Every structure is written in structure tokens, then in C-alpha cells.
Amino acid sequence: IAGLGKDADFELSILDDGRSAHIKAKAEGGLYFERLLFLTNGYNIAIIDSLRNSSDVAVSVPRHKIVLGPMELKDKNSSDLELAVSISSSQNGRQNVSEINSKTKRTGFTSQFGAAGGGCSAATVPLTSPLSVSSVREADVSWLAVRERFFVQVLTPASHSPAMESTAWRNPSAPGNALQIKRVSAALIEDETVLEPGASVSKEHSLFIGPRKMSELRKMGSEYTKIMSFGTWAFFCKMLLDLLNFLYSIIPNYGIAIILLTALVRLLLFPVNKRNAESMRKMAEVQPLIKEVQEKYKDDPKKLQAETMRIYGEKKINPLASCLPMFIQLPIFIALFTVLRSAVELRYASFLWISDLSAPENLFREHFGFGVNILPIAMALTMALQSSLTPTTGDRQQQRMMMVMMPVMMLLICYNFASALSLYWTVSQVLAIAGLLWSRRKRERDSGESEAVLVKETRQMRRDRLRRESR
């Protein structure tokens, strides 16, 4: 609206209650603008905007927008996927919550910038690419949100808006001309209207500015929890986040809560992991027989397959049994990764030497010029130890190589992950190692008892034979 831009002469006054503010300004054509702001409970602000025509002629109020944001990428180790715009809208009578981020197909920021590449490599933009792009979506918008990793702004109109606009700015200093989104904003768009002399129009909004926290979003309605962007595994993510906060309510330390959560998850999956370990052990025991069959029938694939399945049947082994636990555990592991990476509850939460569970440890940075992270190193070591204790079914030389390569790869990948993730993974592997050692000791004890019984039975049989012969 002409005269109500960033250079307009706005008058601000704080009301006597200290929780309300009044803003007013004069626009062109005899329009007067007023905004009332009321601080309500929590992180919410009630907004009432009014436009009044003080002229003697009808005034057309053009299509205009109410801007939300911007939100910026502040941490250099953060991903620009953490910057996103969420929209709740209805089209063709169906209500839907969607998100626009750098990876959204067709409507995402990458597509809007016309970037090339992507996938495993970073998408790149031409040198002539604009520094910002905007996209308008015509839809019946019920609320709009702009978020980063930990915080979010949500604007909810009292009556639906007919359209919305999203805007993204790229980082022109990104290496290799890679596309890196550094800032996003959004806006509700209101249609053109005509005000007769002395007439006025008002629009009410509710503005939330605060942490991207499940408990706070639930207060506004269950639909708003989709701003958490948990994706396919939202059910597991919400369940694990609620459990983490419940454990924190008992012992108010998120480091201990993560350890307890890890122990509960391992306990829940213990029957599955035990069955998997038994299956792997049986597979390892029959490997000599399998190799003999492979050598004997190497020129006859059908006979080789038949003999292999015969051995599995005689030993009561299901070759697919070791795959099932992986499929069962995968949703839980992905959900834990998602929750521990994005939970605002972990921001600046300390544990032992860790000052912020949502960030890498970064120890001795002031001395070495780079951060030392102990937990990822411990994670790699426990991974190697767990691999050495796990029964193998393949080539031993190849297994030894993987036992070294996998921990090294995971160390490089996870070195700058949030401490909470490294803590979870390390504790999980320590518990897995304890379970493997317990199973091995139990198996050895049972084997020893079986041998003792066998020896006892053999001696008794010998006595019976001598007794019969003496008769």
C-alpha cells in the first residue's frame, strides 16, 4: 500500500497495561492505518489491523501483503533444509499442510532459482542468477509459518487469506557458486478492496514467535505440529520426543534422559536383536558346509541352490531372518535421528563436559583452532568393537576390512553432528556390546553344562555295561 512501506512515518505508543501497543500512520489517498498489538499468553501476539478512508471519495486499497519473517541460517554447520515455509491451505475443498524448502519438488527454492545438479552434489546457479526469488500460490490459506532449525514464526488470520507468497535469498559467497539458501520469508496476500468515504476495514491475526517445540505448537492445534516437519516417521518422532521429555521431567538432565531413552529403545528391541544374533551365529556355523557345497556344485547353479536350501532346512535357518530386524529398527533409528537433530529442548542443554547437546562438543577450539569431538571417536571405537564381537558369514578378510572402514567412515560423517546424536549412538553400541557379551557367556555356560551332562551320562553308561558283563 502506497505510503505504508518501510520508510513510512509510523507512530508507536505503548498502552498503560504495558502489554499492548498502538501503531498508526497515514497512507496516500486519505487512508489511515492503525495496528493494535496485544501480548497474550506464552509466545502469542494478537494483531488487529484497520484501514479507514478519511477522504471524500472512494479509495481503492490494492492487493497487499502482510510479511512474516525473515528467518536466517546463522550456523555455518547448519543445512539450508532447516529454512522452510509451511502453509496450511484448502484447495478443491481439501485441507492440506505443505512445505517449501530447498528440496521441495517443482515448487522448491532450488527450482525457483533455476539451479542445476543436486543429489549427491550441491546444486549450482549461474553467476547471473538473482539474489532472491519469490513465488505466489493462490490458495485458501488458513495459516502460514516460516521456520529455521529451532525457532518459528506462525501467522494465523481470523479469516482465510486468498493467497500467499514465499521469498528466498541465496548466499552469493557460497563456494563453487553452489546454491545455499541463507534467508526465507513469507507473506499473506489480501485482495483488493474499495473503501467508500468514511468506511473502514479490519483484519485480525494471531502471531506466534517462539521455539519450534511440540508442546507449544500443540496449544495452537494438532495441525500446527506438522511444522515440526517429521515426515514419514512422524508417529515415531512424536512418541520418542514425548518420551524424552517425560524422562527429563523425572531426571531434569537431557544427557541422562537420552541415555535412559537409548536403554529403553534397546530393551524394546532386545528380542529382535537377540533373534538376529542367533540367526547370524547359526549362519556363521554352517559357512564351512556352504563353502563345500559351493565348491562342489560351482558349475551347477540349480543343484547349488537346492543343496544350500537343504542345509538351511536341516539346520532350521531362515536366510532372510537377519533382514527382518533391520526393517523393524529402521523407523525407530530414523525417528531418533530426526528428533535428536532438531529438538529445541537440547539447545544449550549441558551434560558432563558438553555445554550444548544440540551442537558438536568443539573442545579445545581456542587452543587448536578446530574443535575436538570425543563422542564421535568413542562411537567409532565402540562400532569397531561391536563388529569384532558380531558373528560373520562372509569372507573373513573382507569382514576385517569392513570392520575398519565402516567406523572410519561413520567418524568422518558424524564428526560434526550434534552431541546428542553421538551420545545416543555411543550408548546404544555400548549396550549392544554388553548384550553380545552376555549372550556369548550364556551360550558358553549352557555348552559347559551340556558337556558335563554328557560326560555324566557316558560314565553311567559305562558302569551299566560293566555291571551287565559281570553278570
ZIJO-V193829 format. One record per pair of residues at least 6 apart in sequence whose ideal C-beta (glycine too) atoms are under 8 Angstrom apart, sorted by the first residue. I is the first residue (numbers start at 1). J is the second residue. Records with the same first field share a line. If there is no record, write none. Layout:
I = J + J
//
This chain:
1 = 27 + 31 + 33 + 51 + 61 + 62 + 64
2 = 27 + 28 + 29 + 62
3 = 25 + 26 + 27 + 28 + 31
4 = 25 + 27 + 33
8 = 25 + 27
9 = 25 + 26
10 = 23 + 24 + 25
11 = 23 + 24 + 25
12 = 21 + 22 + 23
13 = 21 + 22
14 = 20 + 21
15 = 21 + 22
19 = 38 + 39
20 = 36 + 37 + 38 + 39
21 = 36 + 37
22 = 34 + 35 + 36 + 37
23 = 34 + 35 + 36 + 37
24 = 32 + 33 + 34 + 35
25 = 32 + 33
26 = 32 + 33
27 = 33 + 51
29 = 55 + 59
30 = 53 + 54 + 55 + 57 + 59
31 = 51 + 52 + 53 + 54 + 55 + 59 + 61 + 195
32 = 51 + 52 + 54
33 = 49 + 50 + 51
34 = 49 + 50 + 52
35 = 47 + 48 + 49 + 50
36 = 47 + 48
37 = 45 + 46 + 47
38 = 45 + 46 + 47
39 = 45
40 = 46
42 = 210 + 216 + 219
43 = 208 + 209 + 210 + 211 + 216
44 = 206 + 207 + 208
45 = 206 + 207 + 208 + 209
46 = 204 + 205 + 206 + 207
47 = 204 + 205 + 206 + 207
48 = 202 + 203 + 204
49 = 66 + 202 + 203 + 204 + 205
50 = 200 + 201 + 202
51 = 61 + 195 + 200 + 201 + 202
52 = 195 + 198 + 199 + 200
53 = 59 + 195 + 196 + 197 + 198 + 199 + 200
54 = 198
55 = 197
56 = 197
57 = 197
58 = 194 + 195 + 196 + 197
59 = 194 + 195
60 = 192 + 193 + 194 + 195
61 = 192 + 193 + 194 + 195 + 201
62 = 192
63 = 189 + 190 + 191 + 192
64 = 189 + 190
65 = 165 + 187 + 188 + 189 + 190
66 = 155 + 187 + 188 + 190 + 205
67 = 185 + 186 + 187
68 = 144 + 145 + 146 + 153 + 155 + 185 + 186 + 187 + 188
69 = 146 + 153 + 183 + 184 + 185 + 186
70 = 146 + 167 + 169 + 183 + 184 + 185
71 = 83 + 146 + 147 + 148 + 151 + 152 + 153 + 183 + 184 + 185
72 = 83 + 148 + 182 + 183
73 = 80 + 82 + 83 + 148 + 180 + 181 + 182 + 183
74 = 148
75 = 149 + 359
77 = 359 + 360 + 416
78 = 148 + 149
80 = 101 + 102 + 180 + 181 + 182
81 = 101 + 102 + 103
82 = 147 + 148 + 149 + 342
83 = 101 + 102 + 147 + 148 + 168 + 181 + 182 + 183 + 184
84 = 99 + 100 + 101 + 146 + 147 + 184 + 229
85 = 99 + 100 + 101 + 144 + 145 + 146 + 147 + 166 + 184 + 186
86 = 97 + 98 + 99 + 100 + 144 + 145 + 146 + 147 + 226 + 227 + 229
87 = 97 + 98 + 99 + 100 + 137 + 139 + 141 + 143 + 144 + 145 + 164 + 186
88 = 95 + 96 + 97 + 141 + 142 + 143 + 144 + 223 + 226
89 = 95 + 96 + 98 + 137 + 139 + 140 + 141 + 142 + 164
90 = 96 + 139 + 140 + 142 + 160
91 = 139 + 140
95 = 142 + 223
97 = 223 + 226
99 = 229
100 = 107 + 108 + 109 + 135 + 166
101 = 108 + 109
102 = 108 + 109 + 110 + 123 + 168 + 179 + 181
103 = 110
104 = 111
105 = 111
107 = 135 + 137
109 = 133 + 168 + 179 + 181 + 184
110 = 118 + 123 + 179
112 = 133 + 135 + 168
113 = 125 + 129 + 130 + 133 + 168 + 170 + 179
114 = 125 + 126 + 129
115 = 123 + 124 + 125 + 129 + 179
116 = 123 + 124 + 125
117 = 123 + 124
122 = 176 + 178 + 179 + 180
123 = 178 + 179
124 = 176 + 177 + 178 + 179
125 = 170 + 177 + 178 + 179
126 = 177
127 = 177
129 = 170
131 = 169 + 170 + 172
132 = 167 + 168 + 169 + 170
133 = 167 + 168
134 = 165 + 166 + 167
135 = 165 + 166 + 167
136 = 163 + 164 + 165 + 189
137 = 163 + 164 + 165 + 166
138 = 162 + 163
139 = 162 + 163 + 164
140 = 160 + 161 + 162
141 = 157 + 160 + 161 + 162 + 163 + 164 + 188
142 = 156 + 157 + 160
143 = 154 + 155 + 156 + 157 + 224
144 = 154 + 155 + 156 + 161 + 164 + 186 + 187 + 188
145 = 152 + 153 + 154 + 155 + 186 + 224 + 227
146 = 152 + 153 + 184 + 185 + 186
147 = 153 + 212 + 227 + 229
148 = 212
149 = 212 + 342
150 = 211 + 212 + 342 + 344 + 347 + 358
151 = 209 + 210 + 211 + 212 + 344
152 = 208 + 209 + 210 + 211 + 212 + 227
153 = 207 + 208 + 209
154 = 207 + 208 + 220 + 224 + 227
155 = 188 + 205 + 206 + 207 + 208
156 = 205 + 206 + 207 + 208 + 220
157 = 188 + 203 + 204 + 205
158 = 203 + 204 + 205 + 206
159 = 203
161 = 188 + 189 + 190
162 = 189 + 190 + 191
163 = 188 + 189
164 = 186 + 187 + 188 + 189
165 = 186 + 187 + 189
166 = 184 + 185 + 186
167 = 184 + 185 + 186 + 187
168 = 181 + 183 + 184
169 = 181 + 182 + 183 + 184
170 = 179 + 180 + 181 + 182
171 = 180 + 181 + 182
174 = 180
188 = 205
190 = 203
193 = 201
195 = 201
208 = 216 + 220
210 = 216
211 = 344
212 = 227 + 228 + 342 + 344
213 = 344 + 345
214 = 225 + 228 + 238 + 241 + 242
215 = 245
217 = 224 + 225 + 227 + 228
218 = 224 + 225
225 = 238
226 = 234
228 = 234 + 237 + 238 + 342
229 = 342
230 = 237 + 238 + 335 + 338 + 339
231 = 338
233 = 331 + 334 + 335 + 338
236 = 331 + 332 + 334 + 335
237 = 335 + 338 + 339
239 = 335
240 = 261 + 332 + 335 + 336 + 339
241 = 339 + 343
243 = 261 + 264
244 = 254 + 257 + 258 + 261 + 339 + 343 + 345
245 = 257 + 345
247 = 256 + 257 + 260 + 261
248 = 254 + 257 + 345
251 = 257 + 260
253 = 349 + 351
254 = 345 + 346 + 349 + 351 + 357 + 420
255 = 349 + 350 + 351 + 352 + 354 + 357 + 423
256 = 351
258 = 340 + 351 + 357 + 420 + 423 + 424 + 427
259 = 423 + 427
261 = 336 + 424
262 = 424 + 427 + 428 + 431
263 = 427 + 431
265 = 332 + 336 + 428
266 = 273 + 428 + 431 + 432 + 435
269 = 325 + 328 + 329 + 332
270 = 435
272 = 324 + 325 + 328 + 329
273 = 325 + 432 + 435
274 = 435 + 439
275 = 321 + 325
276 = 321 + 322 + 324 + 325
277 = 390 + 391 + 435 + 436 + 439
279 = 317 + 318 + 321 + 322
280 = 322 + 390 + 391 + 392 + 393
281 = 391
282 = 315 + 316 + 317
283 = 317 + 319 + 322 + 391 + 393
284 = 391 + 392 + 393
285 = 315
286 = 311 + 312 + 315 + 317
287 = 393
289 = 311
290 = 308 + 311
293 = 304 + 307 + 308 + 311
294 = 304 + 308
296 = 307
297 = 303 + 304 + 307
298 = 304
311 = 317
312 = 318 + 319
336 = 424
337 = 421
340 = 346 + 418 + 420 + 421 + 424
341 = 417 + 418 + 420 + 421
343 = 358 + 420
344 = 358
346 = 356 + 357 + 358 + 418 + 420
347 = 356 + 358
348 = 355 + 356 + 358
349 = 356 + 357 + 358
350 = 356 + 357
351 = 357 + 419 + 423
353 = 361 + 363 + 374
354 = 361 + 375 + 419 + 423
356 = 419
357 = 418 + 419 + 420 + 423
358 = 418 + 419 + 420
359 = 418 + 419
360 = 371 + 373 + 415 + 416 + 417 + 418 + 419
361 = 371 + 372 + 373 + 374 + 375 + 419
362 = 371 + 372 + 373
363 = 371 + 372 + 373 + 374
364 = 371 + 372
365 = 371 + 372
373 = 415 + 416 + 419 + 422
375 = 419 + 422 + 423 + 426
376 = 410 + 411 + 414 + 415 + 417 + 422
377 = 411
378 = 422 + 426
379 = 410 + 411 + 414 + 422 + 425 + 426 + 429
380 = 407 + 408 + 410 + 411
381 = 407
382 = 426 + 429 + 430 + 433
383 = 406 + 407 + 410 + 429
384 = 403 + 404 + 407
385 = 429 + 433
386 = 429 + 432 + 433 + 436
387 = 399 + 402 + 403 + 406 + 407
388 = 403
389 = 433 + 436 + 437 + 440
390 = 436
392 = 399
414 = 421 + 422 + 425
//
